[in-house]
Amino acid sequence: MPVADINLTAHFRPAVDGDWPRDTVTTVVEVTNPVTGRVWMDRNLGASRAATSSTDTLAYGDLYQWGRPADGHQKRNSPTTSTLSSSDQPGHGSFILAPDRPYNWRSPRNNDLWQGVNGINNPCPAGYRLPTETEWSTERASWHSKNATGAFDSPLKLPMAGNRNETSGSLLVVGSAGHYWSGDGAMSFTSNTFTYRRATGASVRCIKD
């Protein structure tokens, strides 16, 4: 299925005195899972609406490299660069290609990014953060099936937004798989949470702190 371009006008708050760009574009609408009791945003960061189907292109949203702020790199058509970053904020909006181990956009890597609502580079709106692996696992346990159907039928209505390859910057498995970051690693619809290559672009769904 062809991928429709998502044309969203981005307005990001610049990094000042230790701050960093957060997503200030995505509308915050809360949704609660009655089983887990947790409150989430009802759409992916960068999406213009909550998903109406697993392949709703307007609900796909952005694809973040793990640990980076909302600096523009997450846009599906952002330019690429092969120069790794030596700092937590690269200072540009290019998607950083990392074809070699450890497949990380930052060198040396920093494992402390995205940790908590005040975590460095947390791209979520105020009061929201990246979920932990445990929180994702708890959500998955409440689905009637651990696949794309269960993901969409859940209160979160997670779409199959695909990912962006860390080697080439190409979009992959769009409309056929969903990959979502946690603060620790990543989650897919067809497997348990796992550590993913951090230079890969994947979806972000924020949870209320």
C-alpha positions in Angstrom: 0.0 0.0 0.0 1.5 3.4 -0.9 2.5 5.7 1.9 0.6 9.0 1.9 2.7 12.0 2.7 1.9 13.5 6.1 2.2 17.2 5.7 2.2 18.6 9.2 3.5 22.1 9.9 6.0 21.8 12.8 6.5 24.4 15.5 9.1 23.3 18.0 10.3 25.1 21.1 14.0 25.8 20.7 16.5 24.4 23.3 17.5 27.1 25.8 19.5 26.7 29.0 19.4 22.9 29.0 15.9 22.6 27.5 15.2 20.8 24.2 12.6 20.8 21.5 9.3 19.0 22.5 6.4 18.3 20.2 4.0 21.2 20.5 2.0 20.4 17.4 0.2 17.2 18.2 -3.2 17.7 19.8 -3.4 16.2 23.3 -6.5 14.1 23.7 -6.5 11.6 26.6 -7.6 8.0 26.4 -7.8 5.6 29.4 -7.4 1.9 29.3 -10.1 0.7 31.7 -8.2 -2.5 32.5 -4.8 -0.9 33.3 -6.2 2.4 34.5 -3.4 4.3 32.7 -4.0 7.5 30.7 -2.3 7.9 27.3 -2.5 10.3 24.4 -5.0 9.0 21.9 -2.6 9.4 18.9 1.1 9.0 18.0 3.3 12.0 18.2 3.0 13.8 14.8 -0.4 12.3 13.9 -3.2 14.6 13.0 -5.9 12.3 14.5 -6.5 9.0 16.4 -6.5 6.0 14.1 -9.7 5.1 12.3 -8.0 1.8 11.0 -4.7 0.1 11.4 -3.6 1.6 8.1 -4.9 5.2 8.6 -2.0 7.2 7.2 -3.2 10.4 9.0 -2.6 8.5 12.3 0.9 7.2 11.5 2.7 10.3 12.8 6.4 10.7 13.2 9.3 8.3 13.5 11.8 9.1 16.2 15.3 7.9 16.7 15.6 6.6 20.3 16.5 9.4 22.7 16.3 12.3 20.3 14.2 15.4 20.9 11.5 16.8 18.5 14.1 18.6 16.5 12.7 17.8 13.0 14.6 14.5 12.4 11.4 12.6 13.1 9.6 13.8 10.1 9.3 11.0 7.5 10.8 13.1 4.8 13.6 14.7 6.8 17.1 14.8 5.2 19.7 12.4 6.3 23.3 12.7 7.4 26.0 10.1 8.1 27.7 12.2 10.8 27.1 10.8 14.2 26.4 13.3 17.1 28.7 13.7 20.0 26.1 15.4 22.1 22.5 14.7 23.3 21.1 17.5 21.1 22.6 17.2 17.6 21.6 20.7 16.7 19.9 19.9 13.4 16.9 18.1 12.1 18.5 15.5 9.9 17.9 11.8 10.4 21.3 10.4 11.4 22.3 7.2 9.6 24.2 4.6 11.7 25.0 1.5 9.6 27.6 0.1 11.9 27.5 -1.3 15.5 26.1 -0.2 17.9 23.7 1.4 15.4 23.3 4.5 17.5 23.0 8.1 16.3 25.0 9.3 19.3 28.7 8.5 19.9 29.3 7.6 22.6 25.8 6.5 23.4 23.9 7.8 26.3 21.5 5.3 28.0 20.0 7.9 30.3 18.0 9.8 27.6 14.1 9.7 27.7 14.0 8.6 31.3 10.8 10.0 32.9 8.7 13.1 32.4 11.7 15.3 33.0 14.1 13.0 31.2 16.7 14.5 28.8 15.1 14.9 25.3 11.6 13.8 26.3 9.7 14.8 23.2 6.2 14.4 24.8 4.0 17.3 25.7 4.1 18.6 29.3 2.9 16.0 31.8 3.6 13.1 29.4 6.6 10.8 28.8 7.7 7.7 27.1 6.2 4.5 28.6 8.5 1.9 30.2 8.8 -1.6 28.8 6.8 -2.8 31.8 4.0 -0.4 31.0 3.9 -1.5 27.4 3.8 -5.1 28.4 0.9 -4.4 30.8 -1.0 -2.8 27.9 -0.3 -5.7 25.6 -1.6 -8.1 28.2 -5.0 -6.4 28.1 -5.4 -6.9 24.4 -7.5 -9.7 23.0 -4.7 -10.6 20.6 -1.0 -9.7 20.5 -1.0 -8.5 16.9 -2.1 -5.6 14.8 -5.8 -6.4 15.3 -5.5 -6.4 19.0 -3.4 -3.2 18.9 -6.1 -1.3 16.9 -9.0 -2.8 18.9 -7.4 -1.6 22.2 -8.2 1.8 23.7 -5.0 3.1 22.2 -5.9 2.2 18.6 -2.3 1.8 17.6 -1.8 1.9 13.8 0.9 0.0 11.7 3.0 3.1 11.2 6.2 1.2 10.1 9.7 2.3 10.8 12.7 4.1 9.2 15.8 2.2 8.5 18.9 3.3 10.4 21.2 2.4 7.5 19.5 4.0 4.5 16.8 6.3 6.0 14.2 4.4 3.9 10.7 3.8 5.2 10.0 0.1 5.9 6.9 -2.1 6.7 4.6 0.9 6.6 1.0 -0.4 6.8 2.1 -3.9 7.8 3.8 -3.5 11.2 3.9 -1.2 14.1 7.1 -0.4 16.2 6.8 1.8 19.2 9.6 3.1 21.5 9.6 2.8 25.2 12.1 4.6 27.5 14.1 1.4 27.6 13.8 -0.2 24.1 10.9 -0.9 21.7 7.7 -2.8 21.3 6.2 -4.4 18.2 2.8 -6.0 17.6 4.2 -9.4 16.9 6.8 -9.9 19.6 7.5 -8.9 23.2 9.4 -5.7 24.1 13.0 -5.8 23.0 16.1 -3.7 22.6 16.0 -2.2 19.1 18.7 -0.3 17.1 18.4 3.2 18.5 19.2 4.9 15.2 16.0 3.3 13.8 13.0 5.6 13.4 10.0 4.3 15.3 6.7 5.7 16.6 6.2 7.4 20.0 2.9 7.1 22.0 3.1 9.1 25.2 1.7 8.1 28.6 0.6 10.5 31.3 2.9 10.7 34.2 
